[in-house]
Amino acid sequence: MSGPSVPTRGGKVRSACDLCRHRKIRCDGVKPACETCHLAVVPCTFTTTPSESRKSTREQLADANSKIRALESLIAARDNLQRLGHSAPGQALHRTGISLSLGDSYLLDTHHIETALATFRQHIAYCGPGVPYFSLRAYFYSSVSERTGSDLNVDLFLQQLAESYTSHHHVEEIRPIPPKWPTPELIQQCINQFSRSGLYSVFPIVDVAILQKLLNGGIMDNSTEPNHAANRACLVAFTALVTELHRLEPAFANADPDAYLQTSLSLLPKLLMEPPDMRTLETVVIIMVYIFPIGHAQPAGMMLAIAARILHSLGGHRTRQLDESEDHLPHRKHLPALFWLCYGFDKEMSIRYCIAPVMNDPDCDLELPENYVMRSSDYQFLQKTLSSDELLYPSDLRLAMIKSKIYRLLYQDDGYTQDEARRLQHIRELDQELSDLKSSFPVGFQPDAFATETAPNYMFHDLSLRGVNLHLEYYFCLGKIHEASSACGVPSPNSWFPLPSSVEIWSQAARSTLLYVSRAREFLNWHTFWLHAQFILTAVLSLFCYMITYPTAPTFSRDIQILQDTVNLFADLHRKSHETRCFPPMFFTEAFIQRLVFLAQEALVKATGQRS
């Protein structure tokens, strides 16, 4: 235990460390760490908590004034909603203890420990052998125990980590996000910024000309004239997304994107009961684009399902649209652009979480847009000025179609139960198709050139976030293809013997992912964590499974170092988050990978009698 002596309280020697006291269990007192702290991979410490002094009258008055100011801002938000003819359900304000009629906080902040724990659990449940299609989580746990001599229960371990975090870090209160309506002036600034930046190229989410017409018509000013709810919801959601994406712009310094999205979400019940049109579609697509990168994968999937149904009703899934009248001429390019944006998100969610897509390929015309970026263009990877005349999208549409095939041929029920020969044929064909796509990337942007310890730093300087994601998606798809040759690293009694070549490619894809992440660390922060979490955690678990299955492989020492480097990366990110605002998922990732490093080393000891 830390320190030469144990702190005392009330004249008695402390008999339990911080974590054991927090969990209210007996501490075994073993040095340097008790069993509880050893399993939780945290320092075993005794901390004397000084008794809080009673607040002075002045301090109590300051606290009361702070609560009054918070209530005044919430009342102002409520009045703003009522001014525009909308009311919202009540919410109990935990911070003040006073009930006020306001909208619920639909957006949950993963800076809060409980929200972070729940979101992290949801994501890791779809990584490695814990994904639903395997149905092998119990077998995985028993396999880890058999090969390492130690137990691993991910849910229990994460709960212990959360308790450790709570006892060692300041824990934020859940802060309600009161809805706000953006001013017409701010909406106009967002329209200008969207047009000027060419953001339509990546996110073709709105028809700017229509939004300008709605704003000029005073739709945000007139509180008495009944309006289509989707018109207002679209303008507000659009403002939320633009101010979030361009949060560093001085013009948006005082914007509150989450509060604007709260307002848009509060309009959803009314919006969904109206006849759907383009503004309805744009609203749910914007909400999906906003909430998916902040960890709300399941709600984003629900928004996607709604968007897909509206797309089909408007004919967006067909090249020749249902309504060819002159009134719908502006839709002929914008609607297909929206279709492809939704298609890309659908296939991404499908392969990440191994769930059936909501858009069925045979029901859609999959002809790429005429103004889709050239396949060999370095616009795919570099930070360059965007043009609304050329569609780029968040990811490569050709890769989205490959993702669709991977799920359909290998992971849906029919694909997973097919005979061995057919399955291996699909694996070879998909591997070749993915390889052909990689070959079409510009020469200087082949992913393998970046996923090495020796890649020069300047290679990453001009990369865009889209370019980084595209490389990581490539390795994720490669791993998914070859993982399907069997439960790689965790074979079940009923599985066939995996192809040795698939095992090697699968494990190398995991290594490449982690090496790439370690080199592209400047792109990792709390804003992008949930975008990359699935790739990183899947790679970590895949490499771990390979290591405990083949502990005598010649790559074992290097693999241990790769995992340890990843631990160090997230330890550094966790420390840096203290400078601004603590982000618990960084802590969870660091400690979880450190635990896997320990278990992998135990597998080596059990197999050879010596450590790496």
Rosetta blueprint (number, residue, H / E / L):
1 M L
2 S L
3 G L
4 P L
5 S L
6 V L
7 P L
8 T E
9 R E
10 G L
11 G L
12 K E
13 V E
14 R L
15 S L
16 A L
17 C L
18 D H
19 L H
20 C H
21 R H
22 H H
23 R H
24 K L
25 I L
26 R L
27 C L
28 D L
29 G L
30 V L
31 K L
32 P L
33 A L
34 C L
35 E H
36 T H
37 C H
38 H H
39 L H
40 A H
41 V L
42 V L
43 P L
44 C L
45 T L
46 F L
47 T L
48 T L
49 T L
50 P L
51 S L
52 E L
53 S L
54 R L
55 K L
56 S L
57 T H
58 R H
59 E H
60 Q H
61 L H
62 A H
63 D H
64 A H
65 N H
66 S H
67 K H
68 I H
69 R H
70 A H
71 L H
72 E H
73 S H
74 L H
75 I H
76 A H
77 A H
78 R H
79 D H
80 N H
81 L H
82 Q H
83 R H
84 L L
85 G L
86 H L
87 S L
88 A L
89 P L
90 G L
91 Q E
92 A E
93 L E
94 H L
95 R L
96 T L
97 G L
98 I E
99 S E
100 L E
101 S L
102 L L
103 G L
104 D L
105 S L
106 Y L
107 L L
108 L L
109 D L
110 T L
111 H L
112 H L
113 I H
114 E H
115 T H
116 A H
117 L H
118 A H
119 T H
120 F H
121 R H
122 Q H
123 H H
124 I H
125 A L
126 Y L
127 C L
128 G H
129 P H
130 G H
131 V L
132 P L
133 Y L
134 F L
135 S L
136 L L
137 R H
138 A H
139 Y H
140 F H
141 Y H
142 S H
143 S H
144 V H
145 S H
146 E H
147 R H
148 T H
149 G L
150 S L
151 D L
152 L L
153 N L
154 V H
155 D H
156 L H
157 F H
158 L H
159 Q H
160 Q H
161 L H
162 A H
163 E H
164 S H
165 Y H
166 T H
167 S H
168 H H
169 H L
170 H L
171 V L
172 E L
173 E L
174 I L
175 R L
176 P L
177 I L
178 P L
179 P L
180 K L
181 W L
182 P L
183 T L
184 P H
185 E H
186 L H
187 I H
188 Q H
189 Q H
190 C H
191 I H
192 N H
193 Q H
194 F H
195 S H
196 R H
197 S H
198 G L
199 L H
200 Y H
201 S H
202 V L
203 F L
204 P L
205 I L
206 V L
207 D L
208 V H
209 A H
210 I H
211 L H
212 Q H
213 K H
214 L H
215 L H
216 N H
217 G L
218 G L
219 I L
220 M L
221 D L
222 N L
223 S L
224 T L
225 E L
226 P L
227 N L
228 H L
229 A H
230 A H
231 N H
232 R H
233 A H
234 C H
235 L H
236 V H
237 A H
238 F H
239 T H
240 A H
241 L H
242 V H
243 T H
244 E H
245 L H
246 H L
247 R L
248 L L
249 E L
250 P H
251 A H
252 F H
253 A L
254 N L
255 A L
256 D L
257 P H
258 D H
259 A H
260 Y H
261 L H
262 Q H
263 T H
264 S H
265 L H
266 S H
267 L L
268 L H
269 P H
270 K H
271 L H
272 L H
273 M L
274 E L
275 P L
276 P L
277 D L
278 M H
279 R H
280 T H
281 L H
282 E H
283 T H
284 V H
285 V H
286 I H
287 I H
288 M H
289 V H
290 Y H
291 I H
292 F H
293 P H
294 I H
295 G L
296 H L
297 A H
298 Q H
299 P H
300 A H
301 G H
302 M H
303 M H
304 L H
305 A H
306 I H
307 A H
308 A H
309 R H
310 I H
311 L H
312 H H
313 S H
314 L H
315 G L
316 G L
317 H L
318 R L
319 T L
320 R L
321 Q L
322 L L
323 D L
324 E L
325 S L
326 E H
327 D H
328 H H
329 L L
330 P L
331 H H
332 R H
333 K H
334 H H
335 L H
336 P H
337 A H
338 L H
339 F H
340 W H
341 L H
342 C H
343 Y H
344 G H
345 F H
346 D H
347 K H
348 E H
349 M H
350 S H
351 I H
352 R H
353 Y H
354 C L
355 I L
356 A L
357 P L
358 V L
359 M L
360 N L
361 D H
362 P H
363 D H
364 C L
365 D L
366 L L
367 E L
368 L L
369 P L
370 E L
371 N L
372 Y E
373 V L
374 M L
375 R L
376 S L
377 S L
378 D H
379 Y H
380 Q H
381 F L
382 L E
383 Q L
384 K L
385 T L
386 L L
387 S L
388 S L
389 D L
390 E L
391 L E
392 L L
393 Y L
394 P L
395 S L
396 D L
397 L H
398 R H
399 L H
400 A H
401 M H
402 I H
403 K H
404 S H
405 K H
406 I H
407 Y H
408 R H
409 L H
410 L H
411 Y H
412 Q L
413 D H
414 D H
415 G H
416 Y H
417 T L
418 Q L
419 D L
420 E H
421 A H
422 R H
423 R H
424 L H
425 Q H
426 H H
427 I H
428 R H
429 E H
430 L H
431 D H
432 Q H
433 E H
434 L H
435 S H
436 D H
437 L H
438 K H
439 S H
440 S L
441 F L
442 P L
443 V H
444 G H
445 F H
446 Q L
447 P H
448 D H
449 A H
450 F H
451 A L
452 T L
453 E L
454 T L
455 A L
456 P L
457 N L
458 Y H
459 M H
460 F H
461 H H
462 D L
463 L E
464 S L
465 L H
466 R H
467 G H
468 V H
469 N H
470 L H
471 H H
472 L H
473 E H
474 Y H
475 Y H
476 F H
477 C H
478 L H
479 G H
480 K H
481 I H
482 H H
483 E H
484 A L
485 S L
486 S L
487 A L
488 C L
489 G L
490 V L
491 P L
492 S L
493 P L
494 N L
495 S L
496 W L
497 F L
498 P L
499 L L
500 P H
501 S H
502 S H
503 V H
504 E H
505 I H
506 W H
507 S H
508 Q H
509 A H
510 A H
511 R H
512 S H
513 T H
514 L H
515 L H
516 Y H
517 V H
518 S H
519 R H
520 A L
521 R H
522 E H
523 F H
524 L L
525 N L
526 W L
527 H L
528 T L
529 F H
530 W H
531 L H
532 H H
533 A H
534 Q H
535 F H
536 I H
537 L H
538 T H
539 A H
540 V H
541 L H
542 S H
543 L H
544 F H
545 C H
546 Y H
547 M H
548 I H
549 T H
550 Y L
551 P L
552 T L
553 A L
554 P L
555 T L
556 F H
557 S H
558 R H
559 D H
560 I H
561 Q H
562 I H
563 L H
564 Q H
565 D H
566 T H
567 V H
568 N H
569 L H
570 F H
571 A H
572 D H
573 L H
574 H H
575 R H
576 K H
577 S H
578 H L
579 E L
580 T L
581 R L
582 C L
583 F L
584 P H
585 P H
586 M H
587 F H
588 F H
589 T H
590 E H
591 A H
592 F H
593 I H
594 Q H
595 R H
596 L H
597 V H
598 F H
599 L H
600 A H
601 Q H
602 E H
603 A H
604 L H
605 V H
606 K H
607 A H
608 T H
609 G L
610 Q L
611 R L
612 S L
